Amino acid sequence: MTKISLTCPHCGSILQVDTEAGVVIDHSPPVRHTEKVDFDARLQQIESEKARAADKMAEAMRREKDKNRLMQDRFSDLLDDAKKKDDGKRPIKDIDLD
C-alpha cells in the first residue's frame, strides 16, 4: 500500500490517499488560527459601520429626491417645448384613415 499526503487547495485540510486503491484513507481538518478581538473595539467598529451605512442611506435618499426634482424639471421643459412647436394640427393616425 502506497500512501501520499495531500493538502486541499480549497479548504487546507490534509488528506491521506492510498494511491493503489485511489481512495482517501484519512483526513485532518485545517488548522484555523483565530484572532482574539477586544469586545469594546469590535463594538466601536460596529457602531462606525452603522454610522457609515446611515450616511450612505441619507446620501441615497438625497440623490433620489434630486433625481425626482430633475426629472420633473426635464419633463416640464420638454412639455413646454412641445407646446411651443404645436401648430394646432393633430397628427394623422392609422385609425383615422379608415
Secondary structure, 3 states (H helix, E strand, C coil): CCEEEEECCCCCCEEEEECCCCEEEEEECCCCCCCCCCHHHHHHHHHHHHHHHHHHHHHHHHHHHHHHHHHHHHHHHHHHHHHHHCCCCCCCCHHHHC
